Amino acid sequence: MHLTPIALIRQCSALFVGLALAASVAAQTYPSKPVSMIVAFPPGGGSDVLGRAVGKGMADVFGQPVIIENVVGVGGSLGVLKASNAQPDGYTLLAGSPLELIYTPLGVAAAKNKPEDMRLAALVGHTPIAIAVRKDLPVNTLEEFVAYAKKAEKPLSFGSTGIGSLYHLMAEKALQTAGARGLHAPYNGMAPYLKDLMGGVLDFAVVPLVGPVMGAIEGGQIKALALAASQPLARMPKLPLASATKGFEDYQFSIWIGIQASVKTPDAQVSAVHKAAYTALGNPDVRKIVEAAGSTVAEPMTLAQLDAFYKREAVKAVAIAKSIKLEPQ
């Protein structure tokens, strides 16, 4: 059948109207089935605990189950890839952190995900991070550490959870700022390098202020010198901010946990996830779980603010990686 130009335009217009109407109806009914939330690390970790807590609160808002799925491997990259490659309809989310979203692709050649594959729909919480040293290193402040590191006869040894990890790049940034040399020892996880820091095998490390680390600091097994944050920590009010030391004014990092969706997900679904997540975080029971895990509940942000925050985090990480000529391994 041959259509006249006018008839063709009318048919196309009707098609577009139909598609727009279908998309509108889909957005209004979202979610109409269970939502999957991927966690890129094993059960029991920070992303898992916070993801499950917020997921339960979101399920109450949605009126649909939010099912947690642990997809582990390649430093978290496999979980991110599964979330980013899923149908971008809001039914596959990620409870993710900068560790797998931003830092793993910088240091792990096998990681095929990119930060821009995902979009941040809500921030759940922040875990504070500190610079710590072995208990017998003759320094008690960040300023003293800088002076000691500059004069040290051999490079100061430090551990991290792997090449290109947040802890690795933060330690390199601290040494760079101090104008000092370091010797990096990558470990398979935080527990072994914390053990070596406590045992005096390592000179210093960047550590998350959670459970065992807090215990080691409070027990005098390691010394915390400075907090890489913009606000003091309530549990350790005497721990100074790194930003108070000359040269470290912008030394601010945290392990945040957020709810992400594929960047291709329609705005309507992302908005629904955004609203549900922050509604869940308004629940005192959910907040208690987040705080008990050692995190500070994040202040709500608009989607535009979240987009800008996520972009800044990625740009900062890439800048540090380039400054130390990091090559994925």
Contacts in CASP RR format, 6 or more apart in sequence:
PFRMAT RR
TARGET T0000
AUTHOR 0000-0000-0000
METHOD contacts of the structure
MODEL  1
MHLTPIALIRQCSALFVGLALAASVAAQTYPSKPVSMIVAFPPGGGSDVL
GRAVGKGMADVFGQPVIIENVVGVGGSLGVLKASNAQPDGYTLLAGSPLE
LIYTPLGVAAAKNKPEDMRLAALVGHTPIAIAVRKDLPVNTLEEFVAYAK
KAEKPLSFGSTGIGSLYHLMAEKALQTAGARGLHAPYNGMAPYLKDLMGG
VLDFAVVPLVGPVMGAIEGGQIKALALAASQPLARMPKLPLASATKGFED
YQFSIWIGIQASVKTPDAQVSAVHKAAYTALGNPDVRKIVEAAGSTVAEP
MTLAQLDAFYKREAVKAVAIAKSIKLEPQ
3 11 0 8 1.000
23 266 0 8 1.000
23 268 0 8 1.000
26 89 0 8 1.000
27 266 0 8 1.000
27 268 0 8 1.000
27 269 0 8 1.000
27 272 0 8 1.000
30 89 0 8 1.000
30 90 0 8 1.000
30 268 0 8 1.000
30 269 0 8 1.000
30 272 0 8 1.000
31 62 0 8 1.000
31 63 0 8 1.000
31 64 0 8 1.000
31 90 0 8 1.000
31 91 0 8 1.000
31 272 0 8 1.000
32 64 0 8 1.000
33 64 0 8 1.000
33 91 0 8 1.000
34 64 0 8 1.000
34 65 0 8 1.000
34 66 0 8 1.000
34 67 0 8 1.000
34 91 0 8 1.000
35 58 0 8 1.000
35 59 0 8 1.000
35 62 0 8 1.000
35 64 0 8 1.000
35 65 0 8 1.000
35 66 0 8 1.000
35 67 0 8 1.000
35 90 0 8 1.000
35 91 0 8 1.000
35 92 0 8 1.000
35 93 0 8 1.000
36 66 0 8 1.000
36 67 0 8 1.000
36 69 0 8 1.000
36 86 0 8 1.000
36 91 0 8 1.000
36 92 0 8 1.000
36 93 0 8 1.000
37 51 0 8 1.000
37 55 0 8 1.000
37 66 0 8 1.000
37 67 0 8 1.000
37 68 0 8 1.000
37 69 0 8 1.000
37 93 0 8 1.000
37 94 0 8 1.000
37 95 0 8 1.000
37 259 0 8 1.000
38 68 0 8 1.000
38 69 0 8 1.000
38 70 0 8 1.000
38 71 0 8 1.000
38 79 0 8 1.000
38 82 0 8 1.000
38 83 0 8 1.000
38 92 0 8 1.000
38 93 0 8 1.000
38 94 0 8 1.000
38 95 0 8 1.000
39 47 0 8 1.000
39 48 0 8 1.000
39 51 0 8 1.000
39 68 0 8 1.000
39 69 0 8 1.000
39 70 0 8 1.000
39 71 0 8 1.000
39 79 0 8 1.000
39 94 0 8 1.000
39 95 0 8 1.000
39 96 0 8 1.000
40 47 0 8 1.000
40 70 0 8 1.000
40 71 0 8 1.000
40 72 0 8 1.000
40 73 0 8 1.000
40 75 0 8 1.000
40 76 0 8 1.000
40 77 0 8 1.000
40 78 0 8 1.000
40 79 0 8 1.000
40 80 0 8 1.000
40 94 0 8 1.000
40 96 0 8 1.000
40 100 0 8 1.000
41 47 0 8 1.000
41 48 0 8 1.000
41 70 0 8 1.000
41 72 0 8 1.000
41 76 0 8 1.000
41 100 0 8 1.000
42 48 0 8 1.000
42 70 0 8 1.000
42 72 0 8 1.000
43 70 0 8 1.000
46 97 0 8 1.000
46 127 0 8 1.000
46 257 0 8 1.000
46 293 0 8 1.000
46 295 0 8 1.000
47 95 0 8 1.000
47 96 0 8 1.000
47 97 0 8 1.000
47 257 0 8 1.000
48 68 0 8 1.000
48 70 0 8 1.000
48 95 0 8 1.000
49 289 0 8 1.000
49 293 0 8 1.000
50 95 0 8 1.000
50 124 0 8 1.000
50 125 0 8 1.000
50 257 0 8 1.000
50 258 0 8 1.000
50 289 0 8 1.000
50 290 0 8 1.000
50 293 0 8 1.000
50 295 0 8 1.000
51 68 0 8 1.000
51 95 0 8 1.000
51 124 0 8 1.000
51 257 0 8 1.000
51 259 0 8 1.000
52 68 0 8 1.000
53 280 0 8 1.000
53 286 0 8 1.000
53 289 0 8 1.000
53 290 0 8 1.000
54 95 0 8 1.000
54 122 0 8 1.000
54 124 0 8 1.000
54 259 0 8 1.000
54 277 0 8 1.000
54 280 0 8 1.000
54 281 0 8 1.000
54 286 0 8 1.000
54 290 0 8 1.000
55 66 0 8 1.000
55 68 0 8 1.000
55 95 0 8 1.000
55 280 0 8 1.000
56 66 0 8 1.000
56 280 0 8 1.000
56 286 0 8 1.000
57 66 0 8 1.000
57 276 0 8 1.000
57 279 0 8 1.000
57 280 0 8 1.000
57 283 0 8 1.000
57 286 0 8 1.000
58 66 0 8 1.000
58 259 0 8 1.000
58 273 0 8 1.000
58 276 0 8 1.000
58 277 0 8 1.000
58 279 0 8 1.000
58 280 0 8 1.000
59 65 0 8 1.000
59 66 0 8 1.000
60 280 0 8 1.000
60 283 0 8 1.000
61 275 0 8 1.000
61 276 0 8 1.000
61 279 0 8 1.000
61 280 0 8 1.000
62 276 0 8 1.000
66 93 0 8 1.000
68 95 0 8 1.000
71 78 0 8 1.000
71 79 0 8 1.000
71 82 0 8 1.000
72 78 0 8 1.000
72 79 0 8 1.000
73 79 0 8 1.000
74 104 0 8 1.000
74 108 0 8 1.000
74 110 0 8 1.000
74 111 0 8 1.000
75 99 0 8 1.000
75 100 0 8 1.000
75 104 0 8 1.000
75 108 0 8 1.000
75 111 0 8 1.000
76 99 0 8 1.000
76 100 0 8 1.000
76 104 0 8 1.000
76 111 0 8 1.000
77 100 0 8 1.000
77 104 0 8 1.000
77 105 0 8 1.000
77 108 0 8 1.000
77 110 0 8 1.000
77 111 0 8 1.000
77 112 0 8 1.000
77 113 0 8 1.000
79 94 0 8 1.000
79 100 0 8 1.000
80 94 0 8 1.000
80 96 0 8 1.000
80 100 0 8 1.000
80 101 0 8 1.000
80 104 0 8 1.000
80 113 0 8 1.000
80 117 0 8 1.000
80 118 0 8 1.000
81 112 0 8 1.000
81 113 0 8 1.000
82 92 0 8 1.000
83 92 0 8 1.000
83 93 0 8 1.000
83 94 0 8 1.000
83 118 0 8 1.000
83 260 0 8 1.000
83 261 0 8 1.000
83 262 0 8 1.000
84 113 0 8 1.000
84 117 0 8 1.000
84 118 0 8 1.000
84 262 0 8 1.000
84 263 0 8 1.000
85 262 0 8 1.000
86 92 0 8 1.000
86 262 0 8 1.000
88 261 0 8 1.000
88 262 0 8 1.000
88 263 0 8 1.000
88 264 0 8 1.000
88 265 0 8 1.000
88 266 0 8 1.000
89 265 0 8 1.000
89 266 0 8 1.000
89 269 0 8 1.000
90 261 0 8 1.000
90 262 0 8 1.000
90 265 0 8 1.000
90 269 0 8 1.000
90 270 0 8 1.000
90 273 0 8 1.000
92 261 0 8 1.000
92 262 0 8 1.000
93 121 0 8 1.000
93 259 0 8 1.000
93 260 0 8 1.000
93 261 0 8 1.000
93 273 0 8 1.000
94 118 0 8 1.000
94 259 0 8 1.000
94 260 0 8 1.000
94 261 0 8 1.000
95 124 0 8 1.000
95 257 0 8 1.000
95 258 0 8 1.000
95 259 0 8 1.000
95 260 0 8 1.000
96 257 0 8 1.000
96 258 0 8 1.000
96 259 0 8 1.000
96 260 0 8 1.000
97 255 0 8 1.000
97 256 0 8 1.000
97 257 0 8 1.000
97 258 0 8 1.000
98 166 0 8 1.000
98 255 0 8 1.000
98 256 0 8 1.000
98 313 0 8 1.000
98 317 0 8 1.000
99 161 0 8 1.000
99 165 0 8 1.000
99 166 0 8 1.000
99 255 0 8 1.000
100 113 0 8 1.000
101 113 0 8 1.000
101 115 0 8 1.000
101 118 0 8 1.000
101 260 0 8 1.000
102 115 0 8 1.000
102 313 0 8 1.000
102 314 0 8 1.000
102 317 0 8 1.000
103 164 0 8 1.000
103 165 0 8 1.000
103 166 0 8 1.000
103 169 0 8 1.000
103 317 0 8 1.000
104 111 0 8 1.000
104 113 0 8 1.000
104 164 0 8 1.000
104 165 0 8 1.000
105 111 0 8 1.000
105 112 0 8 1.000
105 113 0 8 1.000
105 114 0 8 1.000
105 115 0 8 1.000
105 328 0 8 1.000
106 164 0 8 1.000
106 169 0 8 1.000
106 317 0 8 1.000
106 318 0 8 1.000
106 321 0 8 1.000
106 326 0 8 1.000
106 328 0 8 1.000
107 162 0 8 1.000
107 163 0 8 1.000
107 164 0 8 1.000
107 165 0 8 1.000
107 321 0 8 1.000
107 326 0 8 1.000
107 327 0 8 1.000
107 328 0 8 1.000
107 329 0 8 1.000
108 163 0 8 1.000
108 164 0 8 1.000
108 328 0 8 1.000
108 329 0 8 1.000
109 328 0 8 1.000
109 329 0 8 1.000
111 328 0 8 1.000
115 310 0 8 1.000
115 314 0 8 1.000
116 263 0 8 1.000
116 314 0 8 1.000
117 262 0 8 1.000
117 263 0 8 1.000
118 260 0 8 1.000
118 261 0 8 1.000
118 262 0 8 1.000
118 263 0 8 1.000
119 260 0 8 1.000
119 261 0 8 1.000
119 262 0 8 1.000
119 263 0 8 1.000
119 265 0 8 1.000
119 270 0 8 1.000
119 307 0 8 1.000
119 310 0 8 1.000
120 258 0 8 1.000
120 259 0 8 1.000
120 260 0 8 1.000
120 306 0 8 1.000
120 307 0 8 1.000
120 309 0 8 1.000
120 310 0 8 1.000
121 258 0 8 1.000
121 259 0 8 1.000
121 260 0 8 1.000
121 261 0 8 1.000
121 270 0 8 1.000
121 273 0 8 1.000
121 274 0 8 1.000
121 277 0 8 1.000
121 303 0 8 1.000
121 306 0 8 1.000
122 258 0 8 1.000
122 259 0 8 1.000
122 273 0 8 1.000
122 274 0 8 1.000
122 277 0 8 1.000
122 278 0 8 1.000
122 281 0 8 1.000
122 300 0 8 1.000
122 301 0 8 1.000
122 306 0 8 1.000
123 256 0 8 1.000
123 257 0 8 1.000
123 258 0 8 1.000
123 298 0 8 1.000
123 299 0 8 1.000
123 301 0 8 1.000
123 306 0 8 1.000
123 309 0 8 1.000
124 256 0 8 1.000
124 257 0 8 1.000
124 258 0 8 1.000
124 259 0 8 1.000
124 277 0 8 1.000
124 281 0 8 1.000
124 290 0 8 1.000
124 295 0 8 1.000
124 297 0 8 1.000
124 298 0 8 1.000
125 256 0 8 1.000
125 257 0 8 1.000
125 258 0 8 1.000
125 290 0 8 1.000
125 295 0 8 1.000
125 296 0 8 1.000
125 297 0 8 1.000
125 298 0 8 1.000
126 254 0 8 1.000
126 255 0 8 1.000
126 256 0 8 1.000
126 295 0 8 1.000
126 296 0 8 1.000
126 298 0 8 1.000
127 208 0 8 1.000
127 209 0 8 1.000
127 210 0 8 1.000
127 254 0 8 1.000
127 255 0 8 1.000
127 256 0 8 1.000
127 257 0 8 1.000
127 294 0 8 1.000
127 295 0 8 1.000
127 296 0 8 1.000
128 208 0 8 1.000
128 209 0 8 1.000
128 227 0 8 1.000
128 228 0 8 1.000
128 229 0 8 1.000
128 233 0 8 1.000
128 254 0 8 1.000
128 296 0 8 1.000
129 166 0 8 1.000
129 167 0 8 1.000
129 170 0 8 1.000
129 206 0 8 1.000
129 207 0 8 1.000
129 208 0 8 1.000
129 209 0 8 1.000
129 227 0 8 1.000
129 228 0 8 1.000
129 229 0 8 1.000
129 253 0 8 1.000
129 254 0 8 1.000
129 255 0 8 1.000
130 206 0 8 1.000
130 207 0 8 1.000
130 209 0 8 1.000
130 217 0 8 1.000
130 224 0 8 1.000
130 225 0 8 1.000
130 226 0 8 1.000
130 227 0 8 1.000
130 228 0 8 1.000
130 239 0 8 1.000
131 142 0 8 1.000
131 145 0 8 1.000
131 170 0 8 1.000
131 171 0 8 1.000
131 174 0 8 1.000
131 204 0 8 1.000
131 205 0 8 1.000
131 206 0 8 1.000
131 224 0 8 1.000
131 225 0 8 1.000
131 226 0 8 1.000
131 228 0 8 1.000
131 242 0 8 1.000
132 197 0 8 1.000
132 204 0 8 1.000
132 205 0 8 1.000
132 206 0 8 1.000
132 207 0 8 1.000
132 213 0 8 1.000
132 217 0 8 1.000
132 222 0 8 1.000
132 223 0 8 1.000
132 224 0 8 1.000
132 225 0 8 1.000
133 139 0 8 1.000
133 145 0 8 1.000
133 197 0 8 1.000
133 203 0 8 1.000
133 204 0 8 1.000
133 222 0 8 1.000
133 223 0 8 1.000
133 225 0 8 1.000
134 197 0 8 1.000
134 198 0 8 1.000
134 199 0 8 1.000
134 200 0 8 1.000
134 202 0 8 1.000
134 203 0 8 1.000
134 204 0 8 1.000
134 222 0 8 1.000
134 223 0 8 1.000
135 198 0 8 1.000
135 200 0 8 1.000
135 220 0 8 1.000
135 221 0 8 1.000
135 222 0 8 1.000
135 223 0 8 1.000
136 200 0 8 1.000
137 145 0 8 1.000
137 148 0 8 1.000
137 203 0 8 1.000
137 204 0 8 1.000
137 223 0 8 1.000
138 144 0 8 1.000
138 148 0 8 1.000
139 145 0 8 1.000
139 147 0 8 1.000
139 148 0 8 1.000
139 223 0 8 1.000
139 225 0 8 1.000
140 223 0 8 1.000
140 225 0 8 1.000
141 225 0 8 1.000
141 226 0 8 1.000
141 240 0 8 1.000
141 245 0 8 1.000
142 225 0 8 1.000
142 226 0 8 1.000
142 240 0 8 1.000
142 242 0 8 1.000
142 245 0 8 1.000
142 248 0 8 1.000
143 245 0 8 1.000
143 246 0 8 1.000
145 178 0 8 1.000
145 204 0 8 1.000
145 225 0 8 1.000
146 177 0 8 1.000
146 178 0 8 1.000
146 179 0 8 1.000
146 180 0 8 1.000
146 245 0 8 1.000
149 156 0 8 1.000
149 175 0 8 1.000
149 178 0 8 1.000
149 179 0 8 1.000
149 180 0 8 1.000
149 181 0 8 1.000
149 182 0 8 1.000
150 178 0 8 1.000
150 179 0 8 1.000
150 180 0 8 1.000
152 180 0 8 1.000
152 181 0 8 1.000
154 183 0 8 1.000
155 180 0 8 1.000
155 181 0 8 1.000
155 182 0 8 1.000
155 183 0 8 1.000
156 175 0 8 1.000
156 180 0 8 1.000
156 181 0 8 1.000
156 182 0 8 1.000
156 183 0 8 1.000
156 203 0 8 1.000
156 204 0 8 1.000
157 182 0 8 1.000
157 183 0 8 1.000
157 185 0 8 1.000
157 201 0 8 1.000
157 202 0 8 1.000
157 203 0 8 1.000
157 204 0 8 1.000
158 171 0 8 1.000
158 175 0 8 1.000
158 182 0 8 1.000
158 183 0 8 1.000
158 184 0 8 1.000
158 185 0 8 1.000
158 202 0 8 1.000
158 203 0 8 1.000
158 204 0 8 1.000
158 205 0 8 1.000
158 206 0 8 1.000
159 167 0 8 1.000
159 168 0 8 1.000
159 171 0 8 1.000
159 184 0 8 1.000
159 185 0 8 1.000
159 186 0 8 1.000
159 187 0 8 1.000
159 193 0 8 1.000
159 196 0 8 1.000
159 197 0 8 1.000
159 202 0 8 1.000
159 205 0 8 1.000
160 167 0 8 1.000
160 168 0 8 1.000
160 171 0 8 1.000
160 184 0 8 1.000
160 185 0 8 1.000
160 186 0 8 1.000
160 187 0 8 1.000
160 193 0 8 1.000
160 205 0 8 1.000
160 206 0 8 1.000
161 167 0 8 1.000
161 168 0 8 1.000
161 186 0 8 1.000
161 187 0 8 1.000
161 188 0 8 1.000
161 189 0 8 1.000
161 190 0 8 1.000
161 193 0 8 1.000
162 168 0 8 1.000
162 186 0 8 1.000
162 187 0 8 1.000
162 189 0 8 1.000
163 184 0 8 1.000
163 186 0 8 1.000
163 326 0 8 1.000
163 329 0 8 1.000
164 321 0 8 1.000
164 326 0 8 1.000
165 186 0 8 1.000
166 206 0 8 1.000
166 253 0 8 1.000
166 255 0 8 1.000
166 317 0 8 1.000
167 190 0 8 1.000
167 205 0 8 1.000
167 206 0 8 1.000
167 207 0 8 1.000
168 184 0 8 1.000
168 186 0 8 1.000
169 317 0 8 1.000
169 320 0 8 1.000
169 321 0 8 1.000
169 324 0 8 1.000
169 326 0 8 1.000
170 206 0 8 1.000
170 228 0 8 1.000
170 253 0 8 1.000
171 184 0 8 1.000
171 204 0 8 1.000
171 205 0 8 1.000
171 206 0 8 1.000
172 184 0 8 1.000
172 320 0 8 1.000
172 323 0 8 1.000
172 324 0 8 1.000
173 251 0 8 1.000
173 320 0 8 1.000
173 323 0 8 1.000
174 206 0 8 1.000
174 248 0 8 1.000
174 251 0 8 1.000
175 181 0 8 1.000
175 182 0 8 1.000
176 323 0 8 1.000
176 324 0 8 1.000
177 247 0 8 1.000
177 248 0 8 1.000
177 251 0 8 1.000
185 193 0 8 1.000
185 196 0 8 1.000
185 202 0 8 1.000
187 193 0 8 1.000
187 196 0 8 1.000
190 207 0 8 1.000
190 208 0 8 1.000
190 213 0 8 1.000
191 212 0 8 1.000
193 202 0 8 1.000
193 205 0 8 1.000
194 205 0 8 1.000
194 207 0 8 1.000
194 212 0 8 1.000
194 213 0 8 1.000
194 216 0 8 1.000
194 222 0 8 1.000
196 202 0 8 1.000
197 204 0 8 1.000
197 205 0 8 1.000
197 207 0 8 1.000
197 216 0 8 1.000
197 222 0 8 1.000
198 216 0 8 1.000
198 221 0 8 1.000
198 222 0 8 1.000
199 221 0 8 1.000
206 228 0 8 1.000
207 213 0 8 1.000
207 222 0 8 1.000
207 224 0 8 1.000
208 255 0 8 1.000
209 217 0 8 1.000
209 224 0 8 1.000
209 227 0 8 1.000
209 233 0 8 1.000
209 235 0 8 1.000
209 236 0 8 1.000
209 294 0 8 1.000
210 293 0 8 1.000
210 294 0 8 1.000
211 294 0 8 1.000
213 222 0 8 1.000
214 235 0 8 1.000
215 221 0 8 1.000
216 222 0 8 1.000
217 223 0 8 1.000
217 224 0 8 1.000
217 236 0 8 1.000
224 236 0 8 1.000
224 239 0 8 1.000
225 240 0 8 1.000
226 239 0 8 1.000
226 240 0 8 1.000
226 241 0 8 1.000
226 242 0 8 1.000
226 244 0 8 1.000
226 245 0 8 1.000
226 248 0 8 1.000
226 251 0 8 1.000
227 233 0 8 1.000
227 236 0 8 1.000
227 239 0 8 1.000
227 240 0 8 1.000
227 241 0 8 1.000
227 242 0 8 1.000
228 242 0 8 1.000
228 251 0 8 1.000
228 252 0 8 1.000
228 253 0 8 1.000
228 254 0 8 1.000
229 241 0 8 1.000
229 252 0 8 1.000
229 253 0 8 1.000
229 254 0 8 1.000
230 241 0 8 1.000
230 243 0 8 1.000
230 252 0 8 1.000
231 241 0 8 1.000
232 239 0 8 1.000
232 241 0 8 1.000
233 239 0 8 1.000
242 248 0 8 1.000
242 251 0 8 1.000
242 252 0 8 1.000
243 249 0 8 1.000
243 250 0 8 1.000
243 251 0 8 1.000
243 252 0 8 1.000
256 298 0 8 1.000
257 295 0 8 1.000
258 298 0 8 1.000
259 273 0 8 1.000
259 277 0 8 1.000
261 269 0 8 1.000
261 270 0 8 1.000
261 273 0 8 1.000
267 303 0 8 1.000
270 303 0 8 1.000
271 303 0 8 1.000
274 303 0 8 1.000
274 306 0 8 1.000
278 300 0 8 1.000
280 286 0 8 1.000
281 287 0 8 1.000
281 290 0 8 1.000
281 297 0 8 1.000
281 298 0 8 1.000
281 300 0 8 1.000
287 297 0 8 1.000
290 297 0 8 1.000
291 297 0 8 1.000
301 309 0 8 1.000
END
